[in-house]
């Protein structure tokens, strides 16, 4: 019986089935009812319109780099030629289009974010269980779901930044031509992420920090010797950081990103020759410097420190429909018997996932601090004495590298916002939230494989609560009609309203 069960587990590709399931869930939620609001939702007033301006050759000014608008423009062109998704149309972009036309490519791209996170998690650990849990958590995040359902640009910034880091890690695991191929792809990804918004540079910034730390650690340990430069494929990818030579670093992390960023401006400058490239960068910087912060500027401005607790989400859409009132062409019809309904799209994460992830990343801080303290206390002790004091260090070096990678990326995507004076929003935390979610998945994976039953129980409970919360708050991610009482039931904090 046991042998039969083992053979069955080997024959059935459970991991692949699970990953396909995550993708199908992500795609279904993003495409379902994609055109239900026949109008502009939040910043679609900019990005959908600017994208269509490229197609109609209408000059305009945009305060962000142009790559996301190119992508949405391609989506509009393809969508307008499809035989479906044309149930409702509007002329808000300057052309008669269906909401499906300017939203579908975001939904398509966003569907792949959980898969990219799966690939990143697997590349870091080569653990299928960890990769699956990380992908599942990503699929259950409400903010990524909302951002994927509308013609906005944050989804592209995150997926391009994550792909760049994934390609960079793949390069560390290879040599020769394969390493060059992955490094070139990484450089393209870093440059493309910055060409969505300038804060896409934080992914590249984190990579610089990892390189600086790796070389600093090598110098401290006094291991700059030829025999230490050998390549060991079995090691963690991050342990190969010091294997990169200066030419590889400069090309992939400087020359290619700058080239990609510059080239991406060419179509925009062909339509808008003035201001020129350099003046355009100055104009963007000047524009964002002029924007102030506070409730008088925008009701959903929030402080960077409030994001880790999700204190102030952004309401992208809110309307109340009544059966006796005038029919609103933007809203779907009310179900028979429903007299009043709230249609609300809240750009907010899954609260349980968000709060647990914040705890998880701070636990990593504590763990790394503890390991550093142990190193300080024992660095002058001989190997034999060290084994007597610390008979078994945990986690192993590869896992410490993973924890450091997550902490560095989380900080690099969050802390630069401290110096930003303009109005900023919760969605600016999306890059950091990925690495906080990866931290939570790492803890949960450890708990599920623990010999202690109470830790396994905690791991299962965390997954169950995250899934339950995702279902509970799904109506305000998808903009489903809710009674006023049911809507209030989901507003746990006053600051969410």
C-alpha positions as CSV (number, residue, x, y, z in Angstrom):
1,X,0.0,0.0,0.0
2,X,2.8,2.5,0.9
3,X,4.8,1.6,-2.2
4,X,1.6,2.0,-4.3
5,X,1.1,5.5,-2.8
6,X,4.7,6.5,-3.4
7,X,4.5,5.4,-7.1
8,X,1.2,7.3,-7.5
9,X,2.8,10.5,-6.1
10,X,5.7,10.1,-8.6
11,X,3.5,9.5,-11.6
12,X,1.1,12.4,-10.9
13,X,2.7,15.7,-11.5
14,X,1.1,17.4,-8.5
15,X,3.4,20.5,-8.7
16,X,2.6,21.2,-12.3
17,X,-1.1,20.6,-11.7
18,X,-1.0,23.1,-8.8
19,X,0.9,25.7,-10.8
20,X,-1.6,25.4,-13.7
21,X,-4.4,25.7,-11.2
22,X,-2.9,28.9,-9.7
23,X,-2.6,30.4,-13.2
24,X,-6.1,29.5,-14.2
25,X,-7.5,31.0,-11.0
26,X,-5.5,34.2,-11.6
27,X,-6.6,34.5,-15.2
28,X,-10.3,33.7,-14.5
29,X,-10.5,36.4,-11.7
30,X,-8.8,39.0,-13.9
31,X,-10.9,38.4,-17.0
32,X,-14.3,37.8,-15.4
33,X,-16.5,40.9,-15.8
34,X,-13.6,42.9,-17.2
35,X,-15.9,45.4,-18.9
36,X,-18.5,45.7,-16.1
37,X,-17.7,49.4,-15.5
38,X,-18.2,51.2,-18.8
39,X,-16.0,54.1,-18.2
40,X,-12.7,55.1,-16.6
41,X,-11.6,53.7,-13.3
42,X,-9.1,55.8,-11.3
43,X,-6.0,56.6,-13.4
44,X,-7.4,55.0,-16.6
45,X,-8.3,58.6,-17.3
46,X,-4.6,59.0,-18.0
47,X,-3.1,55.7,-19.2
48,X,-6.0,54.5,-21.4
49,X,-6.3,57.9,-23.0
50,X,-2.5,58.3,-23.5
51,X,-2.3,54.8,-25.0
52,X,-5.1,55.7,-27.5
53,X,-3.3,59.0,-28.3
54,X,-0.4,57.0,-29.6
55,X,-2.7,55.2,-32.0
56,X,-4.5,58.4,-33.1
57,X,-1.2,60.3,-33.3
58,X,-2.4,62.9,-30.8
59,X,0.4,64.9,-29.0
60,X,0.2,64.9,-25.2
61,X,2.3,65.3,-22.1
62,X,2.8,62.4,-19.6
63,X,4.5,62.6,-16.2
64,X,5.8,59.1,-16.5
65,X,7.9,57.2,-19.0
66,X,6.0,55.7,-21.9
67,X,6.4,52.0,-21.9
68,X,3.2,51.0,-20.2
69,X,1.2,53.2,-22.5
70,X,2.8,51.5,-25.5
71,X,1.7,48.1,-24.1
72,X,-1.8,49.3,-23.4
73,X,-1.9,50.8,-27.0
74,X,-1.0,47.4,-28.4
75,X,-3.8,45.9,-26.3
76,X,-6.3,48.5,-27.6
77,X,-5.3,47.8,-31.2
78,X,-5.6,44.0,-30.8
79,X,-8.8,44.3,-28.7
80,X,-10.6,46.5,-31.1
81,X,-10.1,43.8,-33.8
82,X,-11.4,40.9,-31.7
83,X,-14.9,39.6,-32.3
84,X,-15.8,39.6,-28.6
85,X,-15.7,42.0,-25.7
86,X,-17.7,44.7,-27.5
87,X,-20.9,44.6,-25.4
88,X,-20.5,48.1,-24.2
89,X,-18.5,51.0,-25.6
90,X,-17.6,54.6,-24.8
91,X,-15.7,57.5,-26.3
92,X,-13.7,58.5,-23.3
93,X,-10.3,57.7,-24.8
94,X,-11.1,59.9,-27.9
95,X,-12.1,56.8,-29.9
96,X,-15.1,54.5,-29.6
97,X,-13.8,51.6,-27.6
98,X,-15.0,48.9,-25.3
99,X,-13.5,48.8,-21.7
100,X,-12.3,45.3,-22.7
101,X,-10.1,46.9,-25.4
102,X,-8.0,48.9,-23.0
103,X,-8.1,46.5,-20.1
104,X,-7.5,43.0,-21.4
105,X,-3.8,43.2,-21.8
106,X,-3.4,44.2,-18.2
107,X,-5.5,41.2,-17.2
108,X,-3.4,39.0,-19.4
109,X,-0.1,40.3,-18.0
110,X,-1.3,40.3,-14.4
111,X,-2.3,36.6,-14.7
112,X,1.4,35.7,-15.0
113,X,2.7,37.5,-11.9
114,X,2.0,34.5,-9.6
115,X,3.9,32.3,-12.1
116,X,6.9,34.7,-12.1
117,X,6.9,34.6,-8.3
118,X,6.8,30.8,-8.4
119,X,9.8,30.8,-10.7
120,X,11.6,33.3,-8.5
121,X,10.9,31.3,-5.4
122,X,12.0,28.1,-7.0
123,X,15.2,29.7,-8.4
124,X,16.1,30.9,-4.9
125,X,15.5,27.6,-3.1
126,X,14.8,24.8,-5.6
127,X,11.9,23.8,-3.2
128,X,8.7,23.1,-5.0
129,X,6.6,23.4,-1.9
130,X,8.0,26.9,-1.2
131,X,7.4,27.9,-4.8
132,X,3.8,26.7,-4.8
133,X,3.0,28.4,-1.5
134,X,4.6,31.7,-2.8
135,X,2.5,31.5,-6.0
136,X,-0.7,30.7,-4.1
137,X,-0.2,33.7,-1.8
138,X,0.5,36.0,-4.9
139,X,-2.7,34.8,-6.5
140,X,-4.6,35.6,-3.3
141,X,-3.5,39.2,-3.1
142,X,-6.3,41.7,-3.8
143,X,-4.1,44.7,-4.8
144,X,-2.5,42.8,-7.6
145,X,-5.9,41.6,-8.7
146,X,-7.3,45.1,-8.8
147,X,-4.3,46.6,-10.6
148,X,-4.5,43.8,-13.2
149,X,-8.2,44.5,-14.1
150,X,-7.8,48.1,-15.2
151,X,-5.6,50.0,-17.7
152,X,-3.0,51.1,-15.1
153,X,0.8,50.7,-15.1
154,X,1.9,49.3,-11.8
155,X,1.5,45.7,-12.8
156,X,4.1,46.1,-15.6
157,X,6.6,47.7,-13.3
158,X,6.5,44.8,-10.9
159,X,6.5,42.0,-13.4
160,X,9.4,43.5,-15.4
161,X,11.4,44.1,-12.2
162,X,10.8,40.6,-11.0
163,X,11.7,39.1,-14.3
164,X,14.9,41.1,-14.3
165,X,15.8,39.7,-10.9
166,X,14.9,36.2,-12.0
167,X,17.1,36.4,-15.1
168,X,19.9,37.8,-13.0
169,X,19.7,34.9,-10.6
170,X,19.6,32.5,-13.6
171,X,22.8,34.1,-14.9
172,X,24.5,33.5,-11.6
173,X,23.8,29.8,-12.0
174,X,25.3,29.6,-15.4
175,X,28.6,30.3,-17.1
176,X,29.8,31.3,-20.6
177,X,27.2,32.1,-23.3
178,X,24.3,31.1,-21.1
179,X,25.4,33.5,-18.4
180,X,25.7,36.3,-21.0
181,X,22.2,35.5,-22.4
182,X,20.6,35.7,-18.9
183,X,22.6,38.9,-18.0
184,X,21.4,40.6,-21.2
185,X,17.8,39.7,-20.5
186,X,18.2,40.9,-16.9
187,X,19.6,44.3,-18.2
188,X,16.6,44.6,-20.5
189,X,14.2,43.8,-17.7
190,X,15.8,46.4,-15.3
191,X,15.7,49.1,-18.0
192,X,12.1,48.3,-19.0
193,X,10.9,48.4,-15.4
194,X,12.4,51.9,-15.0
195,X,10.6,52.9,-18.3
196,X,7.3,52.2,-16.6
197,X,8.0,54.4,-13.7
198,X,11.2,55.6,-12.2
199,X,10.6,53.7,-9.0
200,X,11.2,50.6,-11.2
201,X,14.8,51.4,-10.5
202,X,14.5,50.0,-7.0
203,X,14.8,46.4,-8.3
204,X,18.1,47.4,-9.8
205,X,19.1,49.2,-6.7
206,X,18.5,46.1,-4.6
207,X,20.8,44.1,-7.0
208,X,23.5,46.7,-6.5
209,X,23.1,46.3,-2.7
210,X,23.4,42.5,-2.9
211,X,26.6,42.8,-5.0
212,X,28.1,45.3,-2.5
213,X,27.3,43.0,0.4
214,X,28.6,39.9,-1.3
215,X,32.0,41.5,-2.1
216,X,32.1,43.1,1.4
217,X,31.5,39.8,3.0
218,X,34.2,38.2,0.9
219,X,36.7,40.8,1.9
220,X,35.8,40.6,5.6
221,X,36.2,36.8,5.5
222,X,39.6,37.2,3.7
223,X,38.7,34.8,1.0
224,X,40.0,36.7,-2.1
225,X,42.0,33.7,-3.3
226,X,42.0,32.0,-6.7
227,X,40.8,28.7,-5.3
228,X,37.7,30.5,-3.8
229,X,36.7,31.8,-7.2
230,X,35.6,28.3,-8.4
231,X,32.1,27.8,-9.6
232,X,29.8,25.4,-7.6
233,X,26.4,24.9,-9.3
234,X,25.1,23.2,-6.1
235,X,25.4,26.4,-4.1
236,X,22.7,29.1,-3.7
237,X,22.5,31.4,-6.8
238,X,23.3,34.3,-4.5
239,X,26.6,32.7,-3.4
240,X,27.8,33.2,-6.9
241,X,27.5,37.0,-6.8
242,X,31.2,37.5,-6.6
243,X,31.8,35.2,-9.6
244,X,30.6,38.1,-11.9
245,X,33.4,40.1,-13.5
246,X,33.4,43.9,-13.8
247,X,32.5,43.8,-17.5
248,X,29.5,41.6,-16.9
249,X,28.3,43.8,-14.1
250,X,28.7,47.1,-16.0
251,X,27.0,45.7,-19.1
252,X,24.0,44.1,-17.4
253,X,23.4,46.6,-14.6
254,X,24.3,49.8,-16.3
255,X,24.8,50.0,-20.0
256,X,21.9,47.8,-21.1
257,X,19.3,49.3,-18.7
258,X,20.3,52.8,-19.8
259,X,20.1,51.8,-23.4
260,X,16.7,50.2,-23.1
261,X,15.3,53.1,-21.1
262,X,16.6,55.6,-23.8
263,X,15.5,53.5,-26.8
264,X,12.0,53.1,-25.3
265,X,11.4,56.9,-25.6
266,X,11.9,56.9,-29.4
267,X,8.2,56.3,-30.4
268,X,7.0,59.0,-27.9
269,X,9.5,61.5,-29.1
270,X,8.5,60.9,-32.7
271,X,5.0,61.9,-31.8
272,X,6.1,64.6,-29.3
273,X,9.4,66.0,-30.5
274,X,9.4,68.7,-27.9
275,X,10.5,68.6,-25.2
276,X,13.4,66.5,-26.2
277,X,14.7,63.5,-24.3
278,X,16.7,65.3,-21.7
279,X,14.2,68.1,-21.3
280,X,11.5,65.5,-20.9
281,X,13.4,63.9,-17.9
282,X,13.7,67.3,-16.3
283,X,10.0,68.0,-16.9
284,X,9.0,64.7,-15.3
285,X,11.2,65.5,-12.2
286,X,9.9,69.0,-12.0
287,X,6.2,67.8,-12.3
288,X,6.6,65.4,-9.4
289,X,8.4,67.9,-7.3
290,X,5.5,70.4,-7.7
291,X,2.9,67.9,-6.4
292,X,2.3,68.3,-2.7
293,X,1.0,65.8,-0.2
294,X,-1.9,65.6,2.2
295,X,-5.7,65.1,2.1
296,X,-6.2,68.5,0.3
297,X,-4.2,67.2,-2.6
298,X,-5.8,63.7,-2.8
299,X,-8.0,62.0,-0.2
300,X,-6.0,58.8,-0.4
301,X,-2.5,60.1,0.0
302,X,-0.7,57.9,2.6
303,X,2.6,57.8,4.4
304,X,5.2,55.1,3.4
305,X,5.2,53.7,6.9
306,X,1.5,53.1,6.8
307,X,1.7,50.7,3.9
308,X,3.2,47.8,5.9
309,X,-0.1,47.8,7.9
310,X,-2.3,48.8,5.0
311,X,-3.8,51.7,6.9
312,X,-4.9,53.7,3.9
313,X,-6.0,51.8,0.7
314,X,-7.2,53.7,-2.4
315,X,-10.8,53.6,-3.5
316,X,-10.6,53.3,-7.3
317,X,-14.4,53.3,-7.9
318,X,-17.4,53.9,-5.7
319,X,-21.0,54.3,-6.7
320,X,-24.4,53.5,-5.0
321,X,-27.1,52.3,-7.3
322,X,-30.8,52.2,-6.4
323,X,-33.6,50.4,-8.2
324,X,-35.8,53.5,-8.2
325,X,-33.1,55.9,-9.3
326,X,-31.9,56.8,-12.8
327,X,-30.1,54.0,-14.7
328,X,-26.4,54.7,-14.6
329,X,-24.8,53.6,-18.0
330,X,-21.5,53.0,-16.2
331,X,-22.9,50.3,-13.9
332,X,-24.3,46.9,-14.5
333,X,-28.0,46.4,-13.9
334,X,-29.2,45.4,-10.4
335,X,-30.4,41.9,-9.8
336,X,-34.2,41.5,-9.4
337,X,-35.3,42.3,-5.8
338,X,-32.2,44.4,-5.0
339,X,-33.3,47.9,-4.1
340,X,-29.9,49.4,-3.2
341,X,-26.3,48.2,-3.9
342,X,-22.8,49.6,-3.4
343,X,-20.3,49.1,-6.3
344,X,-16.9,49.6,-4.8
345,X,-13.4,48.8,-6.1
346,X,-10.8,49.0,-3.3
347,X,-7.2,48.9,-4.3
348,X,-6.1,47.1,-1.2
349,X,-4.2,43.9,-0.4
350,X,-5.6,40.8,1.2
351,X,-5.5,42.1,4.9
352,X,-4.6,38.7,6.5
353,X,-1.9,38.1,3.9
354,X,-0.6,41.7,4.2
355,X,-0.4,41.7,8.0
356,X,1.1,38.2,8.3
357,X,3.6,39.1,5.6
358,X,4.7,42.2,7.6
359,X,5.2,40.0,10.6
360,X,7.2,37.5,8.5
361,X,9.6,40.1,7.1
362,X,10.3,41.5,10.5
363,X,10.9,38.0,11.8
364,X,13.6,37.7,9.1
365,X,15.1,40.9,10.4
366,X,15.3,39.4,13.9
367,X,16.7,36.2,12.7
368,X,19.4,37.9,10.6
369,X,20.2,40.1,13.5
370,X,20.5,37.1,15.8
371,X,22.8,35.3,13.3
372,X,25.0,38.5,13.0
373,X,25.2,38.7,16.8
374,X,26.3,35.0,17.0
375,X,28.9,35.7,14.4
376,X,30.2,38.7,16.3
377,X,30.4,36.7,19.5
378,X,32.1,33.7,17.9
379,X,34.2,35.1,15.0
380,X,37.5,34.8,17.0
381,X,36.7,31.3,18.3
382,X,38.4,28.3,16.7
383,X,36.3,25.9,14.7
384,X,36.4,23.2,17.3
385,X,35.4,25.6,20.1
386,X,32.6,27.0,17.8
387,X,31.2,23.6,17.3
388,X,31.0,23.1,21.0
389,X,29.2,26.5,21.5
390,X,27.0,26.3,18.4
391,X,26.7,22.6,17.6
392,X,24.3,23.2,14.7
393,X,23.7,26.5,13.1
394,X,20.3,27.0,11.5
395,X,19.4,28.0,8.9
396,X,22.2,26.9,6.6
397,X,24.1,29.5,4.6
398,X,21.9,29.1,1.5
399,X,18.8,29.9,3.6
400,X,20.6,32.9,5.2
401,X,21.3,34.2,1.7
402,X,17.6,33.8,0.8
403,X,16.6,35.7,3.9
404,X,19.0,38.5,3.2
405,X,17.8,38.7,-0.4
406,X,14.2,39.1,0.7
407,X,15.1,41.7,3.3
408,X,17.3,43.8,1.0
409,X,14.7,43.8,-1.8
410,X,11.9,44.7,0.7
411,X,14.0,47.6,2.0
412,X,15.2,48.8,-1.4
413,X,11.6,49.0,-2.7
414,X,10.3,50.7,0.4
415,X,12.8,53.0,2.1
416,X,13.5,55.3,-0.8
417,X,10.0,56.6,-0.4
418,X,11.0,58.2,2.9
419,X,12.5,61.1,1.0
420,X,9.6,61.5,-1.4
421,X,7.6,64.6,-0.6
422,X,4.8,64.3,-3.2
423,X,1.5,62.5,-2.6
424,X,2.1,58.7,-2.6
425,X,-0.3,55.8,-2.5
426,X,-0.5,52.3,-1.2
427,X,0.2,50.8,-4.6
428,X,3.7,52.1,-4.4
429,X,4.3,49.3,-1.9
430,X,3.6,46.6,-4.4
431,X,7.2,45.9,-5.1
432,X,8.0,45.5,-1.4
433,X,4.9,43.4,-0.8
434,X,6.1,40.7,-3.2
435,X,9.2,40.1,-1.0
436,X,7.2,40.3,2.2
437,X,4.9,37.6,0.7
438,X,7.9,35.5,-0.2
439,X,9.1,35.8,3.4
440,X,5.7,34.6,4.7
441,X,5.7,31.7,2.3
442,X,9.2,30.7,3.5
443,X,8.0,30.6,7.1
444,X,4.9,28.7,6.2
445,X,6.9,26.1,4.2
446,X,9.2,25.6,7.2
447,X,6.3,25.1,9.5
448,X,4.5,22.7,7.2
449,X,7.7,20.5,7.1
450,X,8.4,20.8,10.9
451,X,8.3,17.6,13.0
452,X,6.3,19.6,15.6
453,X,2.6,19.2,15.1
454,X,1.7,22.7,16.4
455,X,4.0,24.3,13.9
456,X,2.4,22.3,11.1
457,X,-1.0,23.4,12.4
458,X,0.1,27.1,12.3
459,X,1.2,26.7,8.7
460,X,-2.1,25.1,7.7
461,X,-4.0,27.8,9.6
462,X,-2.2,30.7,7.9
463,X,-3.0,29.3,4.5
464,X,-6.6,28.7,5.4
465,X,-7.0,32.3,6.8
466,X,-5.5,33.9,3.7
467,X,-7.8,31.9,1.4
468,X,-10.8,32.7,3.6
469,X,-9.9,36.4,3.6
470,X,-9.4,36.5,-0.1
471,X,-12.9,35.2,-0.7
472,X,-14.4,37.5,2.0
473,X,-12.9,40.7,0.4
474,X,-13.3,39.6,-3.2
475,X,-16.5,41.6,-3.8
476,X,-14.5,44.9,-3.3
477,X,-11.7,43.6,-5.5
478,X,-14.0,42.8,-8.4
479,X,-16.5,45.6,-7.8
480,X,-19.4,43.2,-7.1
481,X,-22.7,44.7,-5.8
482,X,-23.0,44.7,-2.0
483,X,-25.7,45.8,0.3
484,X,-24.7,48.8,2.4
485,X,-24.5,46.5,5.5
486,X,-22.3,43.9,3.7
487,X,-20.1,46.7,2.4
488,X,-19.6,48.1,6.0
489,X,-18.8,44.6,7.2
490,X,-15.7,44.7,5.0
491,X,-14.5,48.1,6.2
492,X,-12.6,46.9,9.2
493,X,-10.7,50.2,9.7
494,X,-12.1,53.7,9.6
495,X,-9.1,54.7,7.4
496,X,-10.2,52.3,4.7
497,X,-13.3,54.3,3.8
